[in-house]
Amino acid sequence: MKRLIIFILVIVFFSNCSNRSGNRTFERTAVIYNGFEEIREEKFTAIVSNKENRAYKYVSQIDSTKIVNIKFGEDSQLYFGPDELILSDRTGLKAENLSDDLFNYYDLKVTVTDGTGPILFNEDYGLLAINNVFGPTIIFLNDKTLEMKNQILDSISK
């Protein structure tokens, strides 16, 4: 219960800050997979900073220690934890129900067998999907577009 109260206070604080600082917040439902098997759905609150290097922070509403941080650099590269991802040559995914812009594929700059990727992302919507061969694959959707999860999973698994 104490964690819930702290989480709510943090969200309220960031909501108030977003009005003054130009940050924006929104909700996404994370559909979490192990391979192609859906494990669960979990609500996340996203906080996007509107500075030069945009930072996208996704915080679980169930467990505030579950955080996904993505940074979109001036160089159009993504930074996910210690990893640097570059724009892929692959044609982006068009998902008109989510965004007018294409979702671009980003691959690790230095490829490793057990690395993360691809990541589907665009600046307007933010993070759409993270593919992880040896860990969970996560797709971030809004409630109105949950039916698109299979299409996106197929797209990042190719």
N, C-alpha and C positions, 0 to 999 in steps of 0.2 A: 504494500500500500504506500509506503514511504517513497519507493522508487517512482510510482505512478505520479504522486504529487510533485516530486522533483522534476519529472519529465514534463508534466503539464506547465509548471512554472518556467522551464527552459523554453518551451514552445511559445508561451505567452510573451516571454522576454524577446525572443527572436522575432515574433510577429510584430511587436511594437517597434523593434529596431528596424525592421524591414521598411516600415513606412518612412522613416527618416533617412535611412542610408541608401535607399533604392534597391535593397535586396528584395527578392520575391520568394514566397513560399507556396507550396502546393503539395497535394497528396498523390501518392502512387501506390498501387498494389503490386507487390513483388510476388511473382509466380516462381517458385524455387523448385529446381529439378535436380535429380541425381541421374545423370545420363538422360534418357528420354522419359523417365518416370517422374511424374509430378509428386513432390513431397508435400508441399503446403503453399498456402497463400498468406502473405503478411503485409500489413499496412506500413508504409514509410512516409515520413514527412521530409520533403526536399526543401533545402534552403540554398538559393543561388545568389552568389554575390555578383554584383554588376561592375566589378573593377576591371582593370585591363586584362588581367589573367583570371578569367571566370572560374570560380570554384563552385562545384556542385556537391552538396553534402546531403546524403540520404540517411535518415535516422529511423530505426525501427520504432514503431509506436508500442510494441510489446516489450522490447528489451533495448533500452537506450544505449547499451554497450555495442549493439550491432550497428555499425556505421560504414557506409560506402562513400569514399571521397574520390572525386574525379576533378582534375584541373584541366581546363582548356587553355593552352598557352597561346601567346601572340604568334607563335610559329605554326599554328594550326595542328599542333600535336597534343595528344592526351597524356596525362600523367596519372597513373593509377597505382597508388602506393609507391614503391621504389621503381616501378616499371614505366618506361617511356614507350608510347605507342604512336605509330605514324599512319597517316592516311593510306589506305589500301588502294590498289589499282582497280579493285573489284567495283562494279557499278553499284551505287547505293540502293537501299531499299526504299521504295515509295509506299508510304502508309498514310493515305489521305485522311483517314479517320483520326490520325494522331497529330499530323503536322503537314503544312503545305510544302515544307522542305524535305529533301531526301535525307535518310539516315545513312551516314557514311560508315563504312567498315574501317576499323583501326586495328592494326596488327602490331605485335611487339617489334620494336626497332631491332632488338637482338633476340632472334628466335631461339627458344629452348623447348625441349620435348614436352615438359610438363607446365608450360607457361599459359598465361591467360590469353584468351583471344579467339576469335575476333570480338571486339566491342562495337556495338551499334550505338551511334550518338549523333545528335545534331544540336546546335547551340540553342535553338528555340525550345525544343521539347526536353532536352537534356539526355540523360542516359536511358536507352531503350533496352539493351541487353548486354550481358557479360557472359561469354562462353568460357567454360573452364573444363578442360579435359579430365583432370583428376580431382575436381572439386565440384561444388554446386554451380549450376548454370542459373542465372537470374534474369527474368524479364520484368521490366517495370512498365506497367500499364495503368491507365485510369480505369475506373469501374465500368465505363461505357464501352471499353474496347477489349475486355477480357477474352472475348471469342477469338481474337487474333493471335493468341499465344502459340498455337500449333504452327501457324504460318511463320512466325518469327523464329521459333525453335528450329524448324526445318531450314530456314535461311542461314542462321549462324552455324549450323552443323555441317554445312556443305564444304 
